[in-house]
Amino acid sequence: MTALTVNGQAHRIRIAGTETLLDVLREQLGLTGAKRGCNQGVCGSCTVLINGMAARACLCLAGLMGDAAVTTVEGLGGDGKLSPVQQAFVDTGAIQCGFCMPGMVVAATALLAENPQPSDDQIREGLSGNLCRCSGYVKAIEAVRKAAGAAGATR
């Protein structure tokens, strides 16, 4: 049995040596926000936070996550409310089909944690590892800008 902390909750689960974090999140813990896209770490659909840093769950071995705090898109909000980043993506209409958006929201969350007031170029760079086929990224950039403004208003 391996200990795994996901979204602030401790789990003791059986993990095979070759199982990825994405497999464990989706198949054992029922957290389906992180999507299996390319399964090669290129598309960003499986992005999660590991100790606050954006990471591709499809490339991480779950058995190595024992001391790490893993946060999925499901763990970003609290008390039945969306996080400021999630709310900004909804408010701006950034979400199209929704397949890539959980990873993009997680990547934006990591970006704003590191740089609370990013420029548009910094936002583009922060989201550059997340591919979306439905949008031109304009609304996603607008959402990150809005979330940055919301965070600035609460300081």
ROKOL-932167 format. One record per residue (C-alpha): y, z, x; residue number from 1; chain; residue in three letters. Coordinates in steps of 0.2 Angstrom, whole numbers, plus 5000, padded with zeros to 4 digits. Layout:
% ROKOL-932167
     c2     c3     c1     k   c     r
      Y      Z      X   NUM   A   ALA
...
***
This chain:
% ROKOL-932167
     c2     c3     c1     k   c     r
   5000   5000   5000     1   A   MET
   5017   4996   5006     2   A   THR
   5034   5004   5001     3   A   ALA
   5047   4992   4996     4   A   LEU
   5064   4996   4989     5   A   THR
   5071   4983   4977     6   A   VAL
   5087   4986   4967     7   A   ASN
   5088   5004   4972     8   A   GLY
   5070   5007   4965     9   A   GLN
   5056   5012   4976    10   A   ALA
   5039   5003   4974    11   A   HIS
   5022   5005   4982    12   A   ARG
   5013   4989   4981    13   A   ILE
   4999   4979   4989    14   A   ARG
   5006   4965   5000    15   A   ILE
   4996   4952   5009    16   A   ALA
   5001   4949   5027    17   A   GLY
   5007   4931   5023    18   A   THR
   5016   4935   5006    19   A   GLU
   5034   4931   5006    20   A   THR
   5047   4942   4998    21   A   LEU
   5050   4929   4985    22   A   LEU
   5032   4929   4980    23   A   ASP
   5032   4948   4978    24   A   VAL
   5048   4949   4969    25   A   LEU
   5043   4936   4956    26   A   ARG
   5024   4938   4955    27   A   GLU
   5022   4957   4957    28   A   GLN
   5039   4964   4952    29   A   LEU
   5043   4952   4938    30   A   GLY
   5061   4949   4946    31   A   LEU
   5063   4930   4942    32   A   THR
   5081   4928   4946    33   A   GLY
   5077   4922   4964    34   A   ALA
   5071   4905   4962    35   A   LYS
   5058   4895   4972    36   A   ARG
   5067   4879   4976    37   A   GLY
   5063   4870   4992    38   A   CYS
   5053   4885   4999    39   A   ASN
   5059   4881   5016    40   A   GLN
   5075   4891   5017    41   A   GLY
   5087   4876   5014    42   A   VAL
   5092   4876   4996    43   A   CYS
   5098   4895   4994    44   A   GLY
   5090   4897   4977    45   A   SER
   5080   4912   4983    46   A   CYS
   5095   4921   4991    47   A   THR
   5094   4940   4990    48   A   VAL
   5103   4954   4999    49   A   LEU
   5093   4963   5013    50   A   ILE
   5103   4978   5018    51   A   ASN
   5118   4969   5011    52   A   GLY
   5116   4953   5020    53   A   MET
   5112   4937   5012    54   A   ALA
   5094   4931   5016    55   A   ALA
   5082   4918   5010    56   A   ARG
   5067   4927   5001    57   A   ALA
   5056   4912   5004    58   A   CYS
   5057   4915   5023    59   A   LEU
   5055   4934   5023    60   A   CYS
   5038   4942   5025    61   A   LEU
   5037   4955   5012    62   A   ALA
   5027   4967   5023    63   A   GLY
   5042   4968   5035    64   A   LEU
   5054   4974   5021    65   A   MET
   5048   4992   5021    66   A   GLY
   5064   5000   5028    67   A   ASP
   5076   4988   5020    68   A   ALA
   5086   4989   5004    69   A   ALA
   5083   4973   4994    70   A   VAL
   5095   4968   4981    71   A   THR
   5092   4953   4969    72   A   THR
   5104   4946   4956    73   A   VAL
   5096   4957   4943    74   A   GLU
   5102   4972   4954    75   A   GLY
   5120   4967   4956    76   A   LEU
   5127   4974   4940    77   A   GLY
   5125   4991   4932    78   A   GLY
   5125   5001   4916    79   A   ASP
   5122   4985   4906    80   A   GLY
   5137   4977   4914    81   A   LYS
   5138   4962   4925    82   A   LEU
   5145   4964   4942    83   A   SER
   5163   4957   4945    84   A   PRO
   5155   4941   4954    85   A   VAL
   5143   4938   4940    86   A   GLN
   5157   4940   4927    87   A   GLN
   5168   4928   4936    88   A   ALA
   5154   4915   4937    89   A   PHE
   5153   4917   4918    90   A   VAL
   5171   4917   4914    91   A   ASP
   5175   4902   4924    92   A   THR
   5161   4892   4917    93   A   GLY
   5153   4890   4935    94   A   ALA
   5135   4891   4928    95   A   ILE
   5128   4874   4923    96   A   GLN
   5109   4874   4922    97   A   CYS
   5107   4891   4930    98   A   GLY
   5093   4887   4943    99   A   PHE
   5104   4889   4959   100   A   CYS
   5117   4901   4952   101   A   MET
   5107   4917   4955   102   A   PRO
   5107   4913   4973   103   A   GLY
   5125   4907   4973   104   A   MET
   5130   4923   4965   105   A   VAL
   5121   4933   4978   106   A   VAL
   5128   4923   4992   107   A   ALA
   5146   4925   4985   108   A   ALA
   5143   4944   4983   109   A   THR
   5138   4945   5002   110   A   ALA
   5153   4935   5006   111   A   LEU
   5165   4946   4997   112   A   LEU
   5157   4962   5004   113   A   ALA
   5161   4955   5021   114   A   GLU
   5178   4947   5017   115   A   ASN
   5186   4953   5001   116   A   PRO
   5200   4940   5001   117   A   GLN
   5192   4924   5008   118   A   PRO
   5202   4908   5009   119   A   SER
   5195   4892   5000   120   A   ASP
   5188   4886   5016   121   A   ASP
   5179   4903   5019   122   A   GLN
   5172   4902   5002   123   A   ILE
   5166   4885   5005   124   A   ARG
   5157   4890   5021   125   A   GLU
   5150   4906   5012   126   A   GLY
   5142   4895   4999   127   A   LEU
   5137   4881   5010   128   A   SER
   5119   4886   5011   129   A   GLY
   5117   4885   4992   130   A   ASN
   5114   4868   4985   131   A   LEU
   5118   4864   4967   132   A   CYS
   5114   4847   4959   133   A   ARG
   5124   4850   4943   134   A   CYS
   5141   4855   4949   135   A   SER
   5154   4849   4961   136   A   GLY
   5156   4867   4967   137   A   TYR
   5174   4868   4960   138   A   VAL
   5170   4881   4947   139   A   LYS
   5159   4891   4959   140   A   ALA
   5174   4892   4971   141   A   ILE
   5185   4896   4957   142   A   GLU
   5173   4910   4952   143   A   ALA
   5173   4918   4969   144   A   VAL
   5192   4917   4970   145   A   ARG
   5193   4926   4953   146   A   LYS
   5180   4939   4959   147   A   ALA
   5191   4942   4974   148   A   ALA
   5206   4944   4963   149   A   GLY
   5197   4956   4952   150   A   ALA
   5191   4966   4967   151   A   ALA
   5209   4966   4974   152   A   GLY
   5216   4973   4958   153   A   ALA
   5204   4988   4958   154   A   THR
   5209   4994   4975   155   A   ARG
***
